[in-house]
Amino acid sequence: MSSLIDLLKKTHHAEWEATPSWHDATAWLDDLIHFLFPSNNLPKKTSYEGILKKTQIDLENILLSYLDPKKIAIEQKVASFYDELETIYKNLRLDASKIHEYDPAATSVNEVIVSYPGFYAIAVYRIANYLSVLQIPVLPRILTEYAHGKTGVDIHPEATIGVPFMIDHGTGIVIGATSVIGRNVSIYQGVTLGALQVAKELYNTKRHPTVGDNVIIYARTTVLGGDTVIGENSVIGGSVFLTKSVAPNSQVFNTHQLRITTREDG
């Protein structure tokens, strides 16, 4: 028993030194999203400044908890993130407006912001993605996995996604790390943008598809491969399995037939 305790202490200590607190990371994320999109109790202008400063300090403390400031310019990384925050916010407003425009069930942009899991997943992705751009390790993945658990949408923070972007319903969506998605793209539930094969040595290669501007991908479709490109202005129907490229302005549908018969009594 003592050898197990010693092993756990040694292992846990090493892992703690290399990992931010999940609780602190998700608390920071919750505070930041509530700051950007408050559902109630709109703060006064002076409160805005105080809340923003608090989230900035919290992020710096999170990074200091597991990164070496001698190797990573933490203050500079935090400042760069908050310099980008206005752009992130404006992009998210465009995402929310697109969802409202194209979803007939959405009664307002505010409804999308406060209640749509697809929008929440996009919001977390855009925050985590810029942290990835700044080459912050581990934290971006904690944030997107937190959103994954809450929404069922799995977006790797290193994926590249244009603005605006719409996720409808969302559950079961998977977007891999090297996916590239253009502007004005809509994706429905159960869509996978994945790799043709999974091998560790392919880490630095493009393994996931490219989706052009103005593409719609309907439910339960799977698109695989780093060389697979869906051309702009294309529509990919539901339950399609794609491993090869599609030219711009294409329509791709699954051609299986559904037959319904009525049994006559007696």
N, C-alpha and C positions, 0 to 999 in steps of 0.2 A: 504493500500500500504506500509506504513512504517513497519508493522509487517512482510510483505513478504521480504522486504529489510533486515531487521534484521535477519530473518531466513536464507536467502541466504548467508549473510555475515558469520554467525556462521557456517553453513554447509560447505561452500566453504573453509573457513579458516582451518577447521579440515581436509578436504580432501586434500588440498594443502600441509599441513604438512606431510601427509602420502603418497604422490604420487610425483614421479619425473616429471619434465616437459616433455611432449610428444615431444615438439620441440627439446629440448636439447638432449633427449634420441635418437631420430631418426637422428639428426645431427651427434651425436657421432658415431652411427652405420654407416652412410654413409661415414664418414671420415675414419673409420677403414677399411671398405670393399674396399674403393678406395686405401687405403694404401697397403692392401694385394694384390689387383688385379687392378692396375692402368690401365685405358684404353688408356691413352696418357700422354705426359709430364712426362716421367720417371724421378724422382728426382735424384740429386746427392747423394752420400753416406752420406754426412753431413746432407742433407735434410731429408733423411730417419730417421736419429736419432732424428731430431727436430720434424718431424711429429709424430713419435711414442710417443715421450715424451708429445706432446700436447694432443694426444688422451688419454694418461694415466692421465694427469691432469684433462682433461674434465670428464673422468669417475669418478675420485675421487670427483670432485665438484658435479656431479649429485648425487652420493650416499650421500654426506654431506647435500644435499638440503632436504632430506626426512628421513634419518636414523640418529639415535642417536649414535655418535661415542663412547659413554660410554658403549653402549650395543653391538655394532658391531665393530669389529676391521677393520675399513674401509681401512686404508693404507695396511694392510695385505691382505685383500680381493683383492684389486686392484693389488698388487704385484703378488699374486697367479694367477690371471687371465692372466697377461702379461707373467708370466713364462710359462703358458700353450699355449700361442698364437702360438708358432712355431709348436707345435703338431697339433693344430687346422688347421693351414695353410697346413701342410703336408697331413692331412686327407682330406681336401677339394681338394687338387690337385689329390688325388686318386679318389675322387668322380667324378671330372671333367673328368678324364681319362676314367673312366668306362662309363660315358655317351657318350663320343666320340667313344669308342670302340663298343658300342652296338646300337647306333643310326646311321643308314645309312645316315641320312640327315645332320649329323654333319661333317663339313669339317676339323675341327681342335679343339684341346683342348681349344685354345684361344677363338674360336667362342662360345663354350659352356660357358666359364667363362663370357664373356662380353654380351651375349645375351639370354641365356636360363633361363627362369623363374624358372624352376625346380632346377637348380643349385643355383640360388639366394636364393630360399627358404631353401635349405639345408645349405647354408653358414650362413644365419641368425639363423637357428636352432642351428647349432653347437656353435655359439657364445653365444646365449641365454642359451643353455643347460649347458654350463660350469658355467655361472653366477648362474643358478639354483643349480648346484652341490655345489657352494660356499654359497648356502642358501641366496642369494640376493633376496628379495621380490619385486614383482610388475614389476620391470624393464624388466626381461626376457619376460614376457607376452606382454608388450608394444612392444618389438622388434619383436616377432613372429606375433603379430597382424598387425604390420606395413607391414611385408612381406606378410601376408595373403591378405591385401588390394591391394598390388601391383601385386600379382601373382595368387591369388585364391587358394593357397595351405595353409592349416591350420594344422600346426604341433605344438602340445603343447611342450613347452620347457623342460618339465620333462620327455618326452618320451625318451626311450633308443634306439639308432639307431647305428648299427655297420658300419664299414668302409670296402670297399666302399659301397655307396648307390646311386641308380639311380632313379630319378623321370623323366618320359618322359611326355611332354606336361604339366601335372600338374594340370590344372584347376579342382577344385572340390575335391581334395584329402583332407581327414580329418584323422589325426593320433592323437589318444587320449593320455592323460597324462601318463597312465600306460602301454602303448604299449611297447613291447620289440621286436626289429627287429634285426636280425642277420646280418652277413657280406654278401656282394655281393648280395643284394636283389634289385629287380627292381619292381617299382610300376608305373602304368599308370593312366591316368586321371580318375577322378570320383571314385576312391577307398576310402572306409571308413574302418578304423580300430576303431570300436566304442564299446560302452557298451551295454549290453542287457537291462539294466534298468538305469534310472537316479534318484538317491536319494542322498540327502546331506549326510546322515549317512554312505554312502559307500565311502566317501572321501578317507579313508586310506586303502581301499581294492583294489586289482588288478581287474580292471573293463574292461580292453582292451586286445586284443589278443596278443599272442606271435607268431612271424614269424621266422622260422629257417633260417639257412644260405642257400644261393644260390636259394632262392625262387623267382618266377616271379608271380606277380598278375596283371592281365590284366584289362582293363577299365571297370568301372561301377560295380565293385564287392564290396560287403559289407561283412565284417567279424566282428562278434560281440562276446563279452564275454571274461571275464578274464581267464576262464578255457579253452578257445579255442586256440589250438596250431596247426599251420601249420608246418608240419615236413619239415626238410631240403630237398633240391633238388626237391621240388614240384613245379608244375605249376598249377595256378588257372586261369581258363579261364574267359572271359568277362561275365558280368551280372550274376555272381554267388552270391547266398546268403548263407552264412555259419554261423552256430551257434554251430557247433561241430568240434572236432579236426580232423585233416587229418594226416595220417601216412606219414613218410618220403618217398620220391621218388614217390609221388602220382601225378596223373593228374586229375583235377576236371573241368568238363565242364558242361554248361547248355545244356540240351538235347532238348529244345523246337525246333520245326521244322518250318522253313520258307518255305511257299509254294508260288510259283510264277506261275500264269497262264496268257496266252495270249488270249485276246478276238479277235475272228474272226469277221471282218466286214461283215455286210449283212447277 
